[in-house]
Amino acid sequence: MKYLVVGLGNIGAEYEGTRHNAGFMVVDDFARRNGVFFSEQRYGATAEVSVKGRKIILLKPNTFMNLSGNAVRYWMQKENIQLENLLVIVDDLALPFGALRLKPKGSAAGHNGLKNIEELLKTDAYARLRFGLGNDYPRGGQIDYVLGNFTSEQQEQLPARLEIAGDMITSFCLAGIQTTMNQFNNK
C-alpha cells in the first residue's frame, strides 16, 4: 500500500521556521527520524519511507501555499495514490499551539493551501492533520503572526509536538484514520 503525506508550507529561506511552515516541519522531522532525505522533484521535494510494508511518500510542495493542489494532484496521479491514502498536514490558527487534530474531511477554514487542494481534487474528503499555532496576535495581525517565528517557549515544546505528529503519520498509515483519531486527537 502507498500513502502520500503532504506537509504544506512556503518555499524559500525567508519562510524557514515560520509558523506557516508547520506542515514542512512535521514531514522534515518524520523524514529525519526515519533516516531519509528529501530530493527535489517535479512540483516539490519528496522522500520515501517504508514502514511495515507500507510505502509512505513525503511531499513538500514547491508551488507556494496557494497552489499546493497542483503538487498534490500530480503526485497522487504519478504514484497512483487513492484519496483515502492522502494525508495533508497544515497549520491552524483556530487550535492552541501544538494541538494536533486529525480529521477525515472538512472545510478549508480560510487556508489557501487547502482551498487549492479541494479545488483541484474536487472534494474535501481527504484526511488532514491540523497543527495548532494558537491565535496570540493583535487584530489585523494574522499574516504577520503566521509568517513569524515561533516564540522561544514554543520552540522548546516544538520537538515533542513534531514527534507526536510523526507518530500520527505512522498510525494513519498502519492502523487507519479512525484508530489514529481515537488514540491521538485531544492529546
N, C-alpha and C positions, 0 to 999 in steps of 0.2 A: 504494500500500500504506500502511496505517495501523498505527502502533505505539502502545502505551500504556506509558509508562515511569513507574513509581511510586516515589517516594522516601518511605520510611517515617520517621516522626518524631512528636513530640508538639507540639501547637499551644500557643501562649502564650509570652509574653516570658520566663517563668521557665525554659523549656526551650531557648531560643535558644542556639545554640553548644555545647550539651551533646553528649557522645559519642553518646547515644541518637538524636540527630537527624542522624547522618551521612548518612542517605538524603536528608533535606531539603537538606543542604549540597551533595550531589552534583548534584541537579536544579537547585538555585539557581545553582550555578556554571555548569552547562551552559546554562541559560537566559541568564545574563549574557553568556557568551561568544558566544551566538548572537543577542544583541541583542533578546531578547523578555522580556516581563514577565508575571508571574502576575496573574490576576484571580480573585476569589472566585466560586465556582460552587457548585452543589449538591454536597455531600459533600467539598468541598476546593477548593484553588486550582489552576488549570490555566494552562498556556501551550502554545502550538503552535510547533513548529519544523519547517521544511521543509528537508530535506537530499536533494539529487539526486532530487527527485520523491517522496520518502518523507515522509509526514506523521507527525510524532512529537508525541504529546500527552503533556505532562509533567503529573504529578499529585502534589500534596502533600495527602493526606487530612486533613480537619479533624475526623475522628471519634475522635481519640486512637488510640494504637498498637493497643490490643487489640480495636478494632472496624474496623481497616483494610479488612477484607474487604467491608464494606458499600460503601465508596467504589470499590474495585476492581471489584466486580461491576457496580455502577451504570454506571461509565464504560465498561466493556467492552461492556455491552449498548447503551448510548446511542450509542456510536461504532462498534458492530459490529466489535469487535476480536477477532481469532482468538487462541486460547490461545497459539499459538506466537509471537505478536507482542506478548506481555506480558513486560515485564522489571520485576522488583521489586528495589529497592536497599535493603539492610538492613545494620545494624551487626552485628558478630560478635565476641564475646569470645574465641572459640577461635583467631582469627587474630592474628598480631602486628600492632601498629599500622601502618596504611597498606597492609597486604597487601590485594590485590584478587583475588577468586576468582569467576569466572562458572561457574554450573552450570545444566544444563538442567532439573533437578528435584532434589528432596531433601527431607529432613525439616525440620521447623520448628526443630529443635535447641533447644527451650525458648523460642523467640522468640514472644511473644504475638501480634505483628502477623502473622507467617507462619502461625501456628496458625489465626487467624481467617480469613485468606485461603483456606487449604486447606479449612477447614470450609465456607465459603460457595461456593467454586468446585467443591468435591467432588473435588479432585485436588491432588497435589503436583507435577504435571508441567507446571510453568511455570518460565521462566528466572528466576534470582535472582543478583544481583551482591552479594556479601558484602564489606563494607568492614571491615577488621580494626581492632579497638580495643585489642587486647592484653588482658592479664589481670593487670596490676600492681596488685592490690588485696588487702587482708588478708582472711582467711577471714570470710565473712559480710558483706563489704563490696561485693558485686556491685551492688546497687541504687544505693548512693551513687556508685560508680565510673561506671556508665553514665549517671547523671543529673548527673554532674560535668562540668566543662570540661576540654578538652584541656590538657596541660601546655604551657609556653611552647616547649619543644623540639618537641613535636608540632605546635603551631600554626605553627611555621616550616616544617615539612615538609608541612603540610596542602594548600597551594595546588597543589603538584606532584602530590600524590596525587589531588586532585579533578580536575585536568586529565586525568590518565590515565583516571580513571573516566569522564569525559566522552568521551574517545576510544573507550572501550569501548562506550559507548552508541551512538555513531555507527557503529562497526564492526558491532555487533549488528544494527542496522537495515539496513545496506548489504551486509554480507558474510555474515551469519548467525552463529549461536551457535558452531558448531564451529570456524570460522576464527578467531573472536574469542577463544575459549578457547585455541586453539593459539598465537595471537600474544601474548596478554596475561597469561594465568594464569602464576603463578610469577615475575612481574617486579616 
